C-alpha cells in the first residue's frame, strides 16, 4: 500500500482536489484540518465537511466512481497521506476490516454534519459558532497534544468560521465578540484561542435543551 501512496505537507487554503474531477486518491489527514466546500452563485464559499487528524475523506466518490461535487482543500496547514483510488477499491472489496474502517470514517463525518445542521436550525447564531469552535478545538488540538483538552489555539480566521457555519462575516464577528465578552474565547489576527470547550458546549447545549 505504501508504494501507491504519497505524503504531502500543505499550506493553509491549498487545493487538494477540484470539483468536477474524479478523485484518484483517498486522503488521510495526519495533521491540520481539511475541508470540502463549494461556491454559491453569489460568490460565497460554504464548507460543509471537515476532516481532522486521524480521519479520511473522499471514500464515497471513489466507491461510487463519481466526480467530486465540491472542492477539497486545507483549512489550516496540514500533512496528508494520499493512497491511490485503485488501492482503496482493492482493499475495500477484499478486506472486511478495511471496509468497516472506511464506513466508520464516513459515518463519523456525517454524524457531525447532522448534529451541526440540527444546531444551526434551532439555535442562535452564537450557539452555532460556539458549537463549531468547540468541535475544532476538541478534534484538532487534542490530536496535536495527544490528550483530551479543554482549551487550545485555533489557526482559523473569522472568515473561515463564517464559511463553515454559513453566516456572514458580520454575524460571526458579533457572535465571536459576545463569546470574548463571556471569557470563553480570545481572538487575535488569524487565530482564535478557546479558553473553555466546556463553556462553549454549555452555551449551545442550553439552547438544545430549551428547544427539546
N, C-alpha and C positions, 0 to 999 in steps of 0.2 A: 504493500500500500504506500509506503514511503517513497518508492520510486516514481509514483504518479502524483506526488503531492509537492507543494512548494510553500515555503514560509515567507510572508511579506510583512514588512513594517511600514505602516501607512500614516500619513499626516491626517489631521482633522479635516473633515469635509472632502476627503479624497474618494473619487468614484471607484467602485469595485465592479459593478455590473449595470448596464444601461437598459432602461425599459424598452421592450420590443425585441431584445436579443434572447436567444436560448442559452441558459446557463450551462457553462462547460465545466464548472467546479462546484463542489459542496464546500461551503465556507464555515470554518470554525473560528470562534473568537477566543484568542488566548489572553489578550489584554485590551482595555478600552471598550468602546461601545460602537456597534454597527447598527444602521437604521435602514428600513425600507420606506421609501417615500414616493409621492407623486406630486405633480404640479397641476393646480386647478386652472380653469380657463381665465381667471382674473390674475394669474401670475403668482399666486401664493403656493407655498410648498407645505404639504401636510405629511408628517411622518406618523405611521400607524403601527409599525412593528419595530421593536428594539431587541437586539441580541447582545447579551452580556458575556463576560468571560466564562468559558466552560460551555457555552451554547453554540448551536449551529443554525444555519439559515439556508433556505432555498431548496429543501428537500421536496416540497410539493411540486414545483415546476420540473424538477428532474424526474420524479416518479411519473408525472403525467405527460412529460415531453411537451410542455407548453412554454411559450415565450413569457418573459417577465412582464408583469403589468405595473411594475414600479421600478424605480432606481434603487440600487443597493450602494450605500456609501458609508463612510465612517462618520460618526458624530463627534468623536474625540480622536486623539492619536490612538492607534490600535495596532496590534500584532495579530495577524490571522494565518490560519493554516488552510490551504486550498487543496482539496482532494478531487481528482478528476471525476466527472459525472459518470463515466463508464465504470470506474472502480466502485462508486457509490451504488450503482444499479446492480453490479455483481454481488456485492456484499448484502444488499437489501433483499435480493432474491434467494440467496443461498445460506444466509445466517439468521436464524430466528432471534438470537441475542442482538445482532446488529439492527434488525428491523424493529425490535422492541425499543432499542435506544433511540432510533430515528423518530419513532412515533412519540416517545416521551418528549423529545426536543420540540416537536411540532405542537403537541397539546399544551406544553408548559407556556409557550409564547401566546397561543390562542387564548388560554385561560386568563392571562394578564390583560390581553386586549379586551376580553369580555368584561372583566372587572372594571377596567378603566372607562369603557363605554358606559357601563352602569353608573359609575360615579359621576361622569360628565353629564349624564342625562338628568339625574335627580338632585345634584348638589350645586353649591355655589361655585363661582369661578375660582375663588380662593381655595376651596376644598379640592378642586381638580388639580390645581398647581401643587398643593401640599401633597397630594397622593403621588404625583409624578416625582417630586423631589425626594420623597421617602423611598420610592422604588429605585430611583437612580443611585441613591446613596447606599441602600441595602445591598444591591447587586454588584455595583462597580467597586465601591470602597471595601466591602467585605472580601471581595475576590483579591484585591491588591494586598490586604493585610492578613488574609488567611484566617479570619475570625469574624464573628458577629460584632457589629459596631453600632453605636447609637449616634455617631456624628461622622462627618467627613467633608472633604473638599471636592466639589464637582467642577470640572473644567468645561462648563457649558455657559452659554450666553442666554439672556432673556429671549432673544430671537429663536434660539434652539427650543426653549421651553414652549414658546408660542406655537412653533411649528408642530410640536408633538401633541399638545392639548387642543389644537385647533382654535386658538383665540388670537385676538390682535395683540400686538406688542404693547399697546397702551393698557389693555386689560390685564395682561400678565404683569406689567410693571406695577400696576395698582395692587395686585394680589401679592406680589413679592414684597412691596413696601409694607403691606399690612403684616406679613409674616416676620419681617425685620422688626417692626414695632413690638411684636409679641415675643421677640428674642428667640424665635425658633430657627432663624437663619441669619446669615450675614451676606453681604454682597460686595464684590469688587469687580473691576473691569475684567470680563472674560471668565469669571468664576463665581460660584455660589458656595458658601460654607454652611452646611447643615449642622446646626448645633444640637438638635434633638430629633432623631427619627421618631421616637415615641411621641413627642409633642405634635409632630406633623400628622402622625397616624391618628392621634386623638382628635385632631381638628376635623378630619374628614369622616372618621368613624361616628362622631356625634351626629353628623348630617345624615349618614346612612341609617342610624338608629331612629332618628326623628321621622324619616321617610318610610320606615318599615310599618 
